[in-house]
Amino acid sequence: MSSRPRLVVAIGGNALLHRGEAPNIANQRANVGGAARVLAELAGAFGLVVTHGNGPQVGLLARQSEAVSGVDPVPFDVLVAESEGLIGYLIAEELGRQIGPERVVVLLTRVVVDQGDPGFARPSKPIGSMLTEDEAKLASAQHGWVVMKDGKGWRRAVASPDPKEIIELDAIRALVDAGYVVVCAGGGGIPVARHGDSMLRGVEAVIDKDLTSALLATEIGADELLILTDVHEVVRGWGGPNPQPITSATAAQMRADDWAAGSMGPKIEAACRFVEHTGRVARIGELDHAGDVLRGLSGTRIG
């Protein structure tokens, strides 16, 4: 059993497929290659668990599914599973080049949600390719989509219920303790709900990967939670006339501000939950500078 400290690293979907890039495998493989070099450095010192976003990928899969004439659209739980396999394979392929392919395990991960969660009534999770306002309105009219503003563009929005339970938790814990780098809970995990017969059944949703990462980090006793994205640090008043970079803050201080629900909000909520439940430290920073973020030389420390 490994005695190394445990670290959960959550990589944003936009760090794997940059805004404005064509969503092809060549671009994703190139971006994953950069992430793999960062993860390889961390794998030498930590019992490492890697989670990842899937917004661009699952949205593309959904659009491809809807474009097939005469075939029912693929349910979102299945789409999330597909994206877990796709991204997990690319991470395992590139990370395996760095640390050895036998050390990396990709695990499809089911996450239980409550069917009564208010998230089902208020879709708030942006997925898919960036659209213009006209494209978003047309897609909404044609497909009945809920659309939302995301940065300078528009994207489809789907339900994002709170994660309650990770079905494969014991397996993840055992694998990381055995020395494997575990890639799991991609896209927040496959959304499932318990029914009256106690059976698990998929639901139409996408769970926020940062909230699942916080739950996972708490449940496996991670020493730190590291949320890596495409921004250098959290900025209060981002986009306004007086932006204020935040290098260090308490969970209470972070909760005192309003944060965008479709971007930085879930990351800060996840970091605060981990800190509040464990008394340990969460960090948010740029993927390319993960080592500096861990050392407190970059990014935002919440603790």
C-alpha positions as CSV (number, residue, x, y, z in Angstrom):
1,M,0.0,0.0,0.0
2,S,1.3,3.4,-1.0
3,S,2.2,5.8,1.8
4,R,2.5,8.8,-0.5
5,P,0.1,11.8,0.0
6,R,-3.0,11.6,-2.1
7,L,-3.7,14.3,-4.6
8,V,-6.9,14.8,-6.7
9,V,-6.2,16.8,-9.8
10,A,-9.3,18.1,-11.7
11,I,-8.5,19.2,-15.3
12,G,-11.0,21.5,-17.0
13,G,-12.5,20.5,-20.3
14,N,-11.4,23.8,-21.9
15,A,-7.8,23.0,-20.9
16,L,-8.0,19.8,-23.1
17,L,-9.8,21.5,-26.0
18,H,-9.1,25.2,-26.1
19,R,-11.8,27.8,-26.8
20,G,-12.1,28.3,-30.6
21,E,-10.2,25.1,-31.5
22,A,-11.6,22.6,-33.9
23,P,-12.9,19.7,-31.8
24,N,-10.8,17.0,-33.6
25,I,-8.7,14.3,-32.1
26,A,-5.4,15.8,-33.3
27,N,-6.0,19.0,-31.3
28,Q,-7.2,17.1,-28.2
29,R,-4.2,14.7,-28.4
30,A,-1.8,17.6,-28.6
31,N,-3.4,19.4,-25.6
32,V,-3.5,16.1,-23.6
33,G,0.2,15.7,-24.3
34,G,0.9,18.9,-22.5
35,A,-1.3,17.9,-19.6
36,A,0.4,14.5,-19.4
37,R,3.8,16.1,-18.9
38,V,2.4,18.0,-15.9
39,L,0.7,15.0,-14.5
40,A,3.8,12.9,-14.8
41,E,5.7,15.3,-12.6
42,L,3.0,15.0,-10.0
43,A,2.8,11.2,-10.2
44,G,6.3,11.0,-8.9
45,A,5.4,12.5,-5.5
46,F,1.7,11.8,-5.0
47,G,-0.8,9.0,-5.0
48,L,-2.5,10.6,-8.0
49,V,-6.2,10.6,-9.0
50,V,-7.1,12.6,-12.2
51,T,-10.5,13.8,-13.1
52,H,-11.4,15.8,-16.2
53,G,-14.1,17.9,-17.8
54,N,-16.0,16.9,-20.9
55,G,-18.1,19.9,-21.9
56,P,-16.8,20.4,-25.5
57,Q,-16.6,16.6,-26.1
58,V,-20.0,15.5,-24.7
59,G,-21.6,18.4,-26.5
60,L,-20.0,17.3,-29.8
61,L,-21.1,13.7,-29.2
62,A,-24.7,15.0,-28.6
63,R,-24.8,17.0,-31.7
64,Q,-23.4,14.1,-33.8
65,S,-26.1,11.9,-32.3
66,E,-28.9,14.3,-33.0
67,A,-27.7,14.6,-36.6
68,V,-28.3,11.0,-37.4
69,S,-31.7,10.7,-39.2
70,G,-34.2,8.2,-38.0
71,V,-32.3,7.3,-34.8
72,D,-33.3,8.3,-31.3
73,P,-30.7,10.7,-29.7
74,V,-28.3,9.0,-27.3
75,P,-29.2,9.6,-23.6
76,F,-26.8,11.9,-21.7
77,D,-25.7,9.2,-19.3
78,V,-24.4,7.2,-22.3
79,L,-22.9,10.2,-23.8
80,V,-21.0,11.0,-20.6
81,A,-19.7,7.4,-20.6
82,E,-18.6,7.7,-24.2
83,S,-16.7,10.9,-23.3
84,E,-15.1,9.3,-20.3
85,G,-13.8,6.6,-22.5
86,L,-12.6,9.0,-25.2
87,I,-10.8,11.5,-23.0
88,G,-9.6,8.8,-20.5
89,Y,-8.0,6.9,-23.3
90,L,-6.2,10.0,-24.6
91,I,-4.9,10.8,-21.1
92,A,-3.8,7.2,-20.5
93,E,-2.1,7.0,-23.9
94,E,-0.1,10.2,-23.4
95,L,0.6,9.8,-19.6
96,G,1.6,6.2,-20.2
97,R,4.4,7.5,-22.5
98,Q,5.7,9.5,-19.5
99,I,5.4,7.0,-16.6
100,G,4.7,3.6,-18.2
101,P,1.4,2.4,-19.7
102,E,0.9,-0.2,-17.0
103,R,0.7,2.5,-14.2
104,V,-2.3,4.3,-15.6
105,V,-5.9,3.0,-15.1
106,V,-9.0,4.6,-16.6
107,L,-12.2,3.8,-14.7
108,L,-15.8,4.5,-15.9
109,T,-17.4,6.1,-12.9
110,R,-21.0,6.3,-11.9
111,V,-22.2,9.1,-9.7
112,V,-25.5,9.1,-7.9
113,V,-27.8,12.2,-8.0
114,D,-31.1,12.9,-6.5
115,Q,-34.0,13.0,-9.0
116,G,-35.6,15.8,-7.0
117,D,-32.5,18.0,-7.3
118,P,-33.5,21.6,-8.3
119,G,-30.8,21.5,-11.0
120,F,-33.2,19.5,-13.2
121,A,-35.6,22.5,-13.2
122,R,-32.8,25.0,-13.9
123,P,-30.3,23.8,-16.6
124,S,-27.1,25.6,-15.9
125,K,-24.2,23.5,-17.2
126,P,-22.7,24.7,-20.5
127,I,-21.7,22.0,-22.9
128,G,-20.8,21.7,-26.5
129,S,-19.2,24.0,-29.1
130,M,-19.3,27.8,-28.7
131,L,-22.1,29.3,-30.7
132,T,-23.0,32.8,-31.9
133,E,-26.2,34.3,-30.5
134,D,-28.0,33.7,-33.7
135,E,-26.8,30.0,-33.8
136,A,-27.9,29.5,-30.2
137,K,-31.4,30.9,-30.9
138,L,-31.7,28.7,-33.9
139,A,-30.6,25.6,-32.0
140,S,-33.0,26.4,-29.2
141,A,-35.9,26.7,-31.7
142,Q,-34.9,23.6,-33.6
143,H,-34.0,21.3,-30.7
144,G,-35.8,22.8,-27.7
145,W,-32.4,23.4,-26.1
146,V,-31.8,25.8,-23.2
147,V,-28.9,28.0,-24.2
148,M,-26.8,30.3,-22.0
149,K,-24.1,33.0,-22.4
150,D,-20.6,31.6,-21.8
151,G,-17.8,34.2,-22.1
152,K,-18.1,35.9,-25.4
153,G,-20.3,33.2,-27.0
154,W,-23.3,31.0,-26.3
155,R,-23.5,27.3,-25.5
156,R,-26.2,24.7,-24.8
157,A,-27.1,24.3,-21.1
158,V,-28.2,21.1,-19.4
159,A,-29.2,20.1,-15.9
160,S,-26.3,19.8,-13.4
161,P,-27.5,18.1,-10.2
162,D,-25.4,17.8,-7.1
163,P,-23.2,14.6,-6.8
164,K,-24.2,12.5,-3.8
165,E,-22.3,9.2,-4.0
166,I,-19.5,7.7,-6.1
167,I,-20.3,4.1,-6.8
168,E,-16.7,3.1,-7.7
169,L,-15.2,4.8,-4.6
170,D,-13.7,1.7,-3.0
171,A,-12.1,0.7,-6.3
172,I,-10.6,4.1,-6.8
173,R,-9.2,4.1,-3.3
174,A,-7.7,0.6,-3.7
175,L,-6.1,1.4,-7.1
176,V,-4.4,4.6,-5.9
177,D,-3.2,2.9,-2.8
178,A,-1.7,0.1,-5.0
179,G,0.4,2.7,-6.8
180,Y,-1.7,3.3,-9.9
181,V,-2.6,6.7,-11.4
182,V,-6.3,6.6,-11.6
183,V,-8.2,8.6,-14.3
184,C,-11.9,8.6,-13.2
185,A,-15.1,10.6,-12.7
186,G,-14.7,12.2,-16.2
187,G,-17.2,14.9,-16.9
188,G,-18.4,14.6,-13.3
189,G,-19.2,10.9,-13.7
190,I,-22.0,9.1,-15.4
191,P,-25.2,10.5,-13.8
192,V,-27.4,7.7,-12.3
193,A,-30.2,7.7,-9.7
194,R,-31.6,5.1,-7.3
195,H,-35.1,4.0,-8.1
196,G,-37.7,2.3,-5.8
197,D,-36.2,-1.1,-6.7
198,S,-32.7,0.2,-5.5
199,M,-31.5,-0.3,-9.1
200,L,-29.2,2.4,-10.6
201,R,-30.5,4.0,-13.8
202,G,-29.1,6.7,-15.9
203,V,-30.6,10.2,-16.0
204,E,-30.4,13.1,-18.4
205,A,-27.8,15.4,-16.8
206,V,-24.2,16.4,-16.7
207,I,-22.7,16.6,-13.2
208,D,-20.1,19.3,-12.6
209,K,-16.7,17.7,-12.6
210,D,-15.3,20.0,-9.9
211,L,-18.1,19.2,-7.4
212,T,-17.6,15.5,-8.0
213,S,-13.8,16.0,-7.6
214,A,-14.4,17.7,-4.3
215,L,-16.6,14.8,-3.1
216,L,-14.0,12.3,-4.4
217,A,-11.1,14.1,-2.7
218,T,-13.0,14.2,0.6
219,E,-14.1,10.6,0.5
220,I,-10.6,9.2,-0.3
221,G,-8.9,11.4,2.2
222,A,-6.9,13.4,-0.3
223,D,-4.3,15.7,1.2
224,E,-5.0,18.4,-1.4
225,L,-7.5,19.2,-4.2
226,L,-5.9,20.8,-7.2
227,I,-8.3,22.4,-9.8
228,L,-6.4,23.2,-13.0
229,T,-7.9,25.3,-15.8
230,D,-6.9,27.8,-18.4
231,V,-6.6,30.8,-16.1
232,H,-3.6,31.9,-14.0
233,E,-5.6,32.5,-10.8
234,V,-9.0,33.5,-9.6
235,V,-9.8,37.1,-10.2
236,R,-12.4,39.1,-8.3
237,G,-14.3,41.4,-10.7
238,W,-12.9,39.6,-13.8
239,G,-13.9,41.5,-17.0
240,G,-14.7,44.7,-15.0
241,P,-12.8,47.9,-14.5
242,N,-11.0,46.9,-11.4
243,P,-10.0,43.2,-11.5
244,Q,-8.3,41.9,-8.3
245,P,-6.2,38.7,-8.5
246,I,-6.7,36.5,-5.5
247,T,-3.6,34.6,-4.3
248,S,-4.9,33.3,-1.0
249,A,-8.2,33.3,0.8
250,T,-10.4,31.4,3.3
251,A,-13.5,29.5,2.2
252,A,-15.6,32.1,4.0
253,Q,-13.9,34.9,2.1
254,M,-14.5,33.2,-1.2
255,R,-18.1,32.6,-0.4
256,A,-18.7,36.2,0.3
257,D,-18.4,37.1,-3.4
258,D,-20.6,36.2,-6.3
259,W,-19.0,34.0,-8.9
260,A,-20.2,33.1,-12.4
261,A,-22.3,29.9,-12.3
262,G,-21.2,28.7,-15.7
263,S,-17.4,29.2,-15.2
264,M,-15.5,30.0,-12.0
265,G,-18.5,29.5,-9.6
266,P,-18.4,25.6,-9.5
267,K,-14.6,25.6,-9.1
268,I,-14.8,27.9,-6.1
269,E,-17.8,26.0,-4.6
270,A,-15.9,22.7,-5.0
271,A,-12.7,24.1,-3.4
272,C,-14.8,25.5,-0.5
273,R,-16.6,22.2,0.1
274,F,-13.3,20.3,0.3
275,V,-11.8,22.8,2.7
276,E,-14.9,22.9,4.9
277,H,-15.2,19.2,5.1
278,T,-11.6,18.3,5.6
279,G,-9.7,21.4,7.0
280,R,-7.2,20.9,4.2
281,V,-6.1,23.1,1.2
282,A,-7.6,23.4,-2.3
283,R,-5.9,25.3,-5.0
284,I,-7.1,26.7,-8.4
285,G,-4.6,27.6,-11.1
286,E,-3.3,27.2,-14.6
287,L,-2.6,23.7,-16.0
288,D,0.7,24.6,-17.5
289,H,2.0,25.8,-14.1
290,A,0.6,23.0,-11.9
291,G,3.9,22.6,-10.0
292,D,4.0,26.3,-9.1
293,V,0.3,26.2,-8.1
294,L,1.1,23.4,-5.6
295,R,4.1,25.2,-4.3
296,G,2.0,28.4,-3.7
297,L,4.0,30.3,-6.4
298,S,1.0,30.7,-8.7
299,G,-2.7,30.3,-8.6
300,T,-5.2,30.8,-5.8
301,R,-4.9,28.9,-2.4
302,I,-8.1,28.4,-0.5
303,G,-7.8,27.1,3.0
